[in-house]
C-alpha cells in the first residue's frame, strides 16, 4: 500500500518493484501490463438478465429462519422491493404508449 500511495501510477508502481518481480521463480513472474489491461479494459459482453418473480416466502425463510434476521426488517425491505418492481412495470408500460 505504501508503494501505491507513493507512486500512484501503475507504470511507476511496477517499475519500483520490478527487481522483486524479476527475482521470482520464472513460473511466478507476470506481465503487469497484461494484468492492468484486464482491469482497465475488461472484456465485457452486453448480456441482458431477466429475473423471475421474487419468492418472498423463500427470502423470509432464509433470512429470518436460517440467519436470524428480524422479520419486521425483512418484511419492510420486501415491501420496498415490491414497490420498486411495480414502478419498473409501470415504466415498461409507458414505453408502449
C-alpha positions in Angstrom: 0.0 0.0 0.0 2.9 2.3 0.7 4.2 1.8 -2.8 0.8 2.5 -4.4 0.4 5.7 -2.3 3.9 6.8 -3.1 3.9 6.3 -6.8 0.2 6.3 -7.7 0.6 5.5 -11.4 0.8 1.8 -12.5 4.0 2.3 -14.6 5.8 3.9 -11.6 4.4 1.4 -9.1 5.6 -1.6 -11.1 8.9 0.0 -12.0 9.6 0.4 -8.3 9.0 -3.4 -7.7 10.5 -4.7 -11.0 13.5 -6.1 -9.2 11.3 -8.2 -6.8 9.2 -9.4 -9.7 12.3 -10.5 -11.6 13.7 -12.3 -8.6 10.6 -14.6 -8.5 10.9 -18.0 -10.0 10.2 -17.9 -13.7 6.8 -19.6 -13.4 5.7 -17.0 -10.9 6.7 -13.9 -12.9 4.0 -11.9 -14.6 3.5 -9.2 -17.1 1.9 -6.4 -15.1 0.7 -4.6 -18.2 -1.4 -7.5 -19.3 -3.0 -7.7 -15.8 -3.5 -3.9 -15.8 -5.3 -4.1 -19.1 -7.6 -6.8 -17.9 -8.8 -4.5 -15.1 -8.6 -1.2 -17.1 -10.4 -2.5 -20.2 -12.3 -5.7 -19.2 -13.8 -7.8 -22.0 -17.4 -7.2 -21.3 -20.4 -8.6 -23.2 -23.8 -7.0 -23.4 -25.8 -9.6 -21.6 -29.3 -9.0 -20.6 -30.5 -10.5 -17.3 -34.2 -11.1 -16.7 -35.2 -12.0 -13.2 -38.2 -14.1 -12.5 -40.8 -13.5 -9.9 -39.5 -12.9 -6.4 -40.1 -15.7 -4.0 -40.8 -13.8 -0.8 -41.6 -16.9 1.2 -38.1 -18.3 0.4 -36.4 -15.0 1.1 -38.1 -14.8 4.5 -37.3 -18.5 5.2 -33.6 -17.9 4.5 -33.2 -14.6 6.2 -35.4 -15.0 9.2 -35.4 -18.7 9.9 -31.8 -19.6 8.9 -29.9 -16.3 9.6 -31.9 -14.7 12.4 -32.8 -11.5 10.6 -35.7 -9.5 12.1 -39.0 -10.5 10.5 -40.0 -6.8 10.6 -36.9 -5.6 8.8 -37.2 -8.3 6.1 -40.9 -7.5 5.6 -40.1 -3.8 5.3 -37.5 -4.5 2.6 -39.8 -6.9 0.8 -42.4 -4.1 0.7 -39.8 -1.7 -0.8 -38.8 -4.4 -3.3 -42.5 -4.8 -4.3 -42.8 -1.0 -4.8 -39.7 -0.9 -7.0 -40.9 -3.8 -9.0 -44.3 -2.2 -9.5 -42.7 1.1 -10.6 -40.5 -0.7 -13.1 -43.6 -2.4 -14.5 -45.2 1.0 -15.0 -42.1 2.3 -16.7 -42.1 -0.6 -19.1 -45.8 0.0 -19.9 -45.1 3.7 -20.5 -42.6 2.8 -23.3 -45.5 1.3 -25.3 -47.7 4.4 -25.2 
